[in-house]
Amino acid sequence: MKKIRILLICLVLVMSIVSIGYATDEYGEFPSQEVIKGKVLKIISEERREIEGYTEGQGMTFQTVRVLIKNGAHKGEEVIVENVLDDRFAYNINIEEGIDVLLALDEDENGLIDMAYITDIARDKYLYWVIGLFIVLLVLIGGFKGLKSVITLSITVLAIFKLFLPLILKGYNPVTLSVAICIGVIAITLVIISGINVKSISAIIGTSLGVLVAGILTLIISHYAHLTGLGSEEAQMLTMIPQGIEFNFRGILFSAIILGALGAVMDVSMSIASSMHEIRDKKPDITIKELFKSGMNVGRDIMGTMSNTLILAYTGGSIHLMLLFKAYNFPILEIINRDIIASEIVRALAGSIGLIFTIPITALVFTLLVNKKKTRQVVK
């Protein structure tokens, strides 16, 4: 009965987020466009040409391709497409017969296809396979807890894509939004996974305060270091979107940091609370002081690896940029003073500091709650 109740609560939460998401998912200027997919039936011809002005040995390859349209108003029609491979470009669309591609179609005034272009390889089915494998393994190995993990992950994804992002595009404050979304995700995830008890309450408080420390530290450092939040190309492109929204880019940097740190901080907090719960369960006569000390010892063991996790995750996201700096032998002082690199350093270290703060907070909250519960039992 309890399991059914949890699933019903989860279903209500998912439906609520989706319904709110639909209410906030209109951006006015750009209606969602249908993605046209096609299948490469045949590469009719392929011609290699040397181009004047190119480096010796470089040139362009012109492919004539027959493609079957798989969806949309022109489903079932075949089109002839020219695909160009340029040796000067780092990214070319290399196609083979039988693969799926994405298409852009130009229509005439009668709705007939005038021109067709291959815009990219269609990779979605392979991503669906990986997602499906991930879900199956979670449920097979984790059982009912694995199923609850799938549900909480779905709620997190929906909260970000159906609430957080649409509301920022409507001009809402990203700092307030990210705090609300994070606390909501923390509470829902930990309550669904572990129920309402001392363990989950301690983890909720520890995680919430840990990510808030990371975010507040980011805002302070951003102010004094004059970080703009505009270090990346994507951030600069946001200034040119047609909706004309005045974004708070420092606030978005704050949001990125607390969302990025949330998973690791939640993991640390729950690990500490769970360990302390097991210690107390196996040794009910343990003193409050010893229990707190045990929680801190567990936290210290986790701290090093989790800090590495955060720093390596952010480093991995910037590896192309770091390779460029290294290739052109930029001085380290110039590198760390660039806005984009300084922002990434702050992001990694602020998240790690928030994680460190989570350890004593979770251990202390668990100890206080257990002590309060014990005192109440004695009084009764």
N, C-alpha and C positions, 0 to 999 in steps of 0.2 A: 504493500500500500504506500509506503514511504517513497519507494522508487517511482511509482506512478505519479505521486504528488510532485516530486522533483521534476519529472519530465514535463508535466503540465505547466508548471511554473516557467520552465525554460521555453516552452512553446509560446506561452503568452508574452514573454520578454522578446523573443525573436519577432513575433508578429507585431508587437508594439513598435520596435525599432524600425521594421520595414515600413509600417504605415506612416510613421513620423518622417522617415526618409523620403517617401514619395511626396510628402507635403513640402519638403525642403529641397527637392532635387530639380528645381526649375531654375535655369540661369538666364532665360530671356533671349540672349543674342544668338546662341548656337544650339539649336535642337539636336538631339542625338541622331547621328546618321547611321544608316544600315551598313554593316560591313559585308562587302561582297567577296565571296570565296569562289575560287575556280580550281580546276584540276588540269595540270599540263598533260595534254594528250600526246603531243608530238613536237619535237624540235625539228621544224621543217628544213631550216638551213642555218648555217653558222659560218660567218666570214670574218677573218682576221685582217685588219688594216693597219698599216704603219701611218702615223699621223705626223704631219709636218710640225716641227716645233717641239715634239716630244723627245725625251731622252732616248738615246739609241737602245733598241730592244723593247721599248714601250710602245703601246698602241691601243687600239680599241677592237673589241669583238662584238659583232652585230649578229644577234640571234633572231630568227623568225619562228614564232611559237604558236601552235594551235592550243587554245584553252577552252575547256568546257565550264560554263558558269553554273554554279551549284545552288545558288539561292537568289532571292530577290525577284523583281519583275521580269528579268531576262533569264530566269532559271531554265536550263536545258539548251540554251543557245551556245553556239561555238563562235569564238572570236579569234582573229589573227592579231598577235601582239608582237611588237619589236622590243627585245630586251638587250640593253647595251651594257657591256662590261668594259670599264675604263681602267687601265693599268695604273693611272695616277691616283685613283680613289682607294682609300683603305677599305671601304665597305662597298661591295658589289652584291647583287642578288644572283647567286649561282643556282641555276635551276636544273632539274633533271626530269625526265619523263616519268609521269605517275605521281609527282608530288603535288600537294595543295599549295595554292598561292593566294595572296590578297590582291584584289583588283580595284582600280579606279576607272569608272566609265564616264565618257563624255557622250551626251545624247543630243540629237538634233531637235528641232521644234516639233517633230512628230513622235518623239519618244524613242526613236531608233538609235542604236549604238553607232556613234560616229567614230570614236577612238577608244581604245582600251589600253591600260597601262598596268604592269605588274608593280605593286608597291612594296611587297615583302613576301617572305615565306610564311605560310600559315602553320603556326606551331602549337595552337591551342589544344589539339587532341593529345599531344604528348604531355602537356602540362596537366590535363585532366587525368591521364594515366598515373602520373606521379602523385597527384592529390588523392586519387582513389586508393592507391597503394598505401599512402600515409594513413588514411582513415581506416582501411581494413586492418592494418597492423596495430593501430591504436586500440581498436575494438577487440581483435583477437588476443592480443597480449594483455591489454588492460582490463578486459571484461567490461563491467558496468561503469567502472571508473574511467576506462578508455572512452566509452560512449559519452560520459559527462565531459571529458576533455574536448571531444569533438564539438559538443554543444557550446561550451564556453568559448572555444576558439571561433566558432561561427558568430557568437554574440559580439566578440571583440572586433572581428572583421566588419560586421554590419554597423557597429557603433562608429567605426572610423569612416567607412565609405558612405554610410547613409545619414550620419549625423554630423560628425566632426568636420569633414571636408566641405559638404554643402553649406553648412552654417558659416564657415570661414569665408566662402565665396559670396555669402550674403552680407558680409561685413561685420560679423560678430567678433568680439575680442578673443583672439586665440589663446590668451593666457587663461581667462576664465573658463573657456570651453575645454581646454586640455585638462585642467584641474578636475572639472566636473566629470569628463569622460573617463579619466584615469581612476578616480575614486569609485565611480560606478562600475567600471570593468573589474577593479580589484575586489570590490565587495561581492559582485555577482559571481565571479570566478571562484573565489575562495569559499563562499557559502555553498555553491553548487558542489564543489569538489569535496568539502569536508563538513558541511552542515554548519549550524550555529552552535559554536562551543568556544571554550577558552582558546583552543589552538587557532581557529580561523579568525577570531576577533583580534588576537595578538598579531597575527600575520597581516590582517587588514590595516591595523593602526601602524605597524612597523613599516609596511610597504608605502602607505600613503604619506607618512612623514618623511620617509627616505627619498621618494621622488620629488616631494616638495622642496626638500633641502637642495637637491640637484637643480631644480628649476630656479629657486631664489638665488642660489649662487651664480647661476648663468646670467640672470638679470643684472646682478651687481657687477660682475666682471664685464659684461657687455657694455654697461654704462661707462666704466672707468677705462676700458680698453678701446672704446669707441668702435665696437663691432657693429656693423650695419645690418647683418643678416642677409646682405645682398652679395655675398662672396661667390655664390655659384651661378652658373648660366641660367639654371631653371628659375632661381629667385629673381634674376634680372628680367627674364621673360614675363614674369607675373606682373611687372609694372606696365606691360603693354597689352594686357588682355582687354577686350572691348567692353567689359562690364564697368570699367572705370572705378574699381574698388580701391580705396586707400588702405593698403595692407599695413599692418603693424609687423614689420619684418623681424624686429627683435622679439616680439611676442611669438612669431612663428618659430624662431630659433629656440625659444623657451619650450614650445610645444614639442619640437623635434627631439629635444634632449630628454624630456620626461617620458615621452612615448618610447624613445629608444632604450631608456634605462629600465622601463617598467617591467619587462619580462625577467631580466636578471635580478632585479631587486625583489620582485615577488617570489622568485625561486629561492633566494637566500632567506627571506623572511619566513616562508613556509617551511623550509628545511630546518631552521632553528626552532620554530614553534613545534614542529612535528617531533624533533629530537627530544626537546624538553618534555613533551607530552609522554613519549615512550619511557624516558628516564623516570618520570614521576609515577608512571603506571607500574613499572617494574620495581621501583623502590618508593613506596608511598610515604615512608617515614623520613625521606630526605628533607634537610632543612632548606629554608628559603634561600639562604646565602649560598649553599652548595648548588642548588638548582640554577640560580643565576650564573654562578661560575661555570657550570657545565654548559649552559647556553652560550656563554661568551667563548668558551673553548671550541665548541662546534662552529661558531661564527668565524673565529680566527682561521680555522682550517679551510672554510669555504671561501673566505675573503680573497685570498691570493688568486685562486683560479677564476673566480667570477670577475675580478678586476681585469684580469687578462682577457676574459671573454669580451668585455665591453670594449677595451682598447683595441683588441685585434679585429673586432667587428667594424669599428669606425676606420681603422687603418685599411682594412680590406676594401671599404667603400671608396677610399681615396688613392688606391694603389696606382692607377694610371697617371694621376697628377704627380705623385711622388716620383714615379719613373721618369717623367718629363723633367722635373727639377734635377734629378740625379744625372740624366743624360746631358743636360746643358750646364752641369756643374755650378748651380746656383749656390751662393754662400748660405750657410745655415741661418745666419741672422736675418737675411732677406726673406728666406722661406717662412720662418716662424712669424714674421711681421706682416705677411700677406693676410688679408681679411679671411679668405677661405680656409687657410691652414690654421690660423689662430682660432677660428670658429670650431674647427674639428678638434683641436687640442682641448678647448674649453668643454666641448661636448663630451669627449672621452673622459676627461678628469672630473668634471662636475658629476657625471653619472657614477663614476667610481667612488667619489666622495659621498654621494647620496647612498650608495650601497654600503659603505663603511658605517655611516650613521644608522642604517637600518639594523645592524647587528645588536648594539646595546639597547636600542629602542624596543625591538621585538623581545629581547631577553627580559628587559625590565618590565614591560607591559604584561608578559606572560606570568612573571613572578608575582606582580602586584595582584593580578586577577586570581591566581591560585591562592595567594595569601588571604585575599578578601573572601573567597569561597570557603576556605578552611576556617576562618574566623566566624563566618556565618553559621557553619555546621557546629562549631563549638558552642556558640551562643544558644542554638536550638537544643 
